Amino acid sequence: MSENEIESNEELLIREAFVEKGWNEIHSQDSWQILKTVAEFVDGFDRLAKIGPCVTIYGSARTKPDHKYYKLSVEIAEQLVQKGYGVITGGGPGIMEAGNLGANKNGGKSVGLNIKLPFEQVPNPYVDPDKSINFDYFFARKVCFMKYSQGFIIMPGGFGTLDELFEALTLIQTKKIARFPIVMVGTEYWSGLLNWLKETMCNSERNINPEDLNLIKLVDTAEDAVKVITDFYAKYLLKPNF
């Protein structure tokens, strides 16, 4: 889809929001959307429940195969598979492709939760065919990431990566979900954000507690990233059962 087509579509959506609609039209559209949402949850829950323990790798769709973070993501996925975990990604290119490639190379479970987008998102070839799940709604996809991941690996990325990171931190902080390991990879990339969280959000404005920062581990190597995951579950004498 071209830039002009995207702008035209955005204008159409904005104009439609201001069009007065009758009750029957509203009721029909809302009911159909509810049914589509429920269908996505049912399909996602049913298929992911059968896969077993997995770790999700997040990161930019724009990262090229020759980039150091692409190569590092492949390495992390390979090591996760060696430890018995499957790998979940958003199913697209860039870091997502790298995660699925690493899992696929080592014969591990390679899962892709694909989202339909007007640009960027093209399914990568390294997702297991029976573990490729398509979503129309970001929120349904995010619930599936959260519900069926035993840990998050946060590689350098953009708005979508930050969205998933802060969603997880919020749910753990507010105790809506049980804590699980969140590993940010790349000191060079993430240190500015983490310094701001500590100095401004925590110390200066007191909008979070100091212990909230302990929910995040920052590392630079594949070995350290995977170690955070395995050490976390070793405390509870838990490990993947496949």
N, C-alpha and C positions, 0 to 999 in steps of 0.2 A: 504494500500500500504506500503510495507516494505521500509526500508532506502535504500537498494540496488536498488530497483525498482525506487525510487525517483531520486537517483543519475544517473541511466541509462537514465531516462527520461530527466533530465537536460542536460546530455551530448548530447543526440539526438537533443534537441532544439538548443543547441549552434552550433552543426555541421550544422544543417539545415539553420541557419542564414547566413552561409558562402557559401552555395550552390548557384551557378549561376542559375537564373531562367529566362525563356522566358516571353515576355510580356503577352501572353495569360494566362499563369499559374499565374502570378502576378495579372492580372486583375480579373481572376476568383476567386482566394482566397480572395482578398481584397473586392470584391463585396459581396461575401457570408458573410464575417465578418461584413460588414456594415449592411446588412439585419438582421443578428442576433442581432446586437446592437440595431437597430431601434425597433425590435420586443420586446426586453427587456424593452425599454423605454415605448413603447405603452402599454404593459401589466401592468407595474408598475404604470404608471400615471393613467390608467383607473381604476384600482382596489383601489389604495390608495386615489384617489380623493373622493371616496364614503364613506370613513371611518370616517371622522371628525377629530377634534383636537386631536393630539397625542403628547406624549413626548417620545423621544428615550433614552433608557438606554444602555450605552456601558460598556464593561469591559471584563475581561479575560474569555476565553473559558475553562481555566484550573482550575477555582475556584470550590472547592468541596462544596456540600450541607451543611457540618458541619462548614464551614468557616464563620467568622463574616461578611465578605463582601457579601457573598451569602445571609445570613439572612437579612442583611441591605437592599439589593436590593429588596428582596421580600417585605419588609416593605414599601419601597419607592413606589413600584408599586401599592401596596394596597392603599396607601394614594392618589396617583395620580388618581386612578380610582374613589375614593370617591369624588374627586374634579371635576370629569366629563371628565377627559382625558383618552384616550386610551393609550396603551403602545406599542411602537415599539422596537424590538431588532433585532439582527442579526440571530435569530432563532435557534442558536446552543446551546451547553451546557454551564455550568459555570454560569457566571453573566447573560448571555442572557436567560438561562433557568429560573433563579431566577426572572428576570423581567416578563417573560411570566407567571410564576407560580403565582406571586402576582396579576397580572391583572386577571388571570383566576379564582383565589380564590374568588375575589370580584365581579365576573360577568361582568368585564369590557372587552373592546375590546383588544384582544391580537394578535399582528401582528408580523410576522417573515419574514424578508428579508434574505432568505437563500443564501449562496454562496457555490458553489461546490469546495471542496478542497481535496487534496490527503490524508490529515489527519486532525484530530481535529473536523472538522465541521460535526456533526450529528444532524439533526433536533430534537428539543425537543418536548415532547408530549403536551405542554401547549399552543401552538399556535392555535388559532381558525382555523379549517380546511379551511374555505373560505378566510382566511387572511394570508395564507402561500404562499409566492412568491419566486420563484427560479431564481437565477442569475448565469450567467457564468462570467460576467465581473464586477470587483470591481468598476470601475468608474461609470457604470450605476446604480449599487446599491447605491453608495455614493450620486449620484444626487437625488435619491428617498428619502434617509434619509434626505437630506438637504431640499428638496422641501416640504415635508409633515410632518415635525416635528415642533412643537411650542416651543421646548426647548430640550437641551441635558443634560442628567445626565451622568457624566463621572466617572465611578467607577474604581478602580484599575485594570489595564490591561497592555497589552504588546504593540508591534509595531502597531497592528491594531487600538487599542484604541487611541494611540498617533496620528496616521494618521488621524483619524476622527476628533480629537480635533483640530489639527493644520489646517486642511482643513477649518473647520468652522471659526476659528479665522482669517485666511487669507482672506476668502471671506467677512467677516464682516468688517475687517480693511480696505480692498480696496473698500468697498462699492459696491461690486458686488451683495450682498444680504442685505436685511434689518436685523437689529440687532435682536437677540433673546437670551434668557437666556442660559448661559452655566455654569453648576454647577459641580464642581469637589468635589467628596466625599472622605474624608480620609486624614486628615492633616498628619498623620504618613507616608502615602505613597507618597503624592504629594508635601510636603513642600520643599524637596530638589530641585525638578524641578522648582517650582515657585520662590524659592530664586535665582536660577541661571538665570531665565528669568529677574528678577528684577535687581540683582546686576551686572551680566555680560552682558546680551544682551541689557538691557536698560541703566543702570547707567554708566557702564564702556565703552561699545562699541557703545552705542546710535543707535542700529539697530532697535529699536522700540521706540515709544513714551510712556511716563509714563501713559497716559490715555488708551493706549492699554491694560494695565494690568487690567483695570476696566471691561474688557469684561468677566473676570472670577470671579466666586464666589467660595470660598472654605468653605465647611461645613463638619460636622461630624455626623449629625443625619438626620433621614428621615424627621422629622418635618421641619428642617431648609432647606433641599433640596427642598421640595415641596413648602415651603413658598417663596423661591426665584422665582419660576415659577409663583405662583399666584400673588405675589406682582408686578412682572413685568407687567403682563397684567391688573392688577387693575388700574395702572396709566392711561391706555387707555380705562378704563371702558369696558374691554373685558373679557369674560369668555366663557368656552365651552357651546355649546347650546344643549347638550344632557345629 
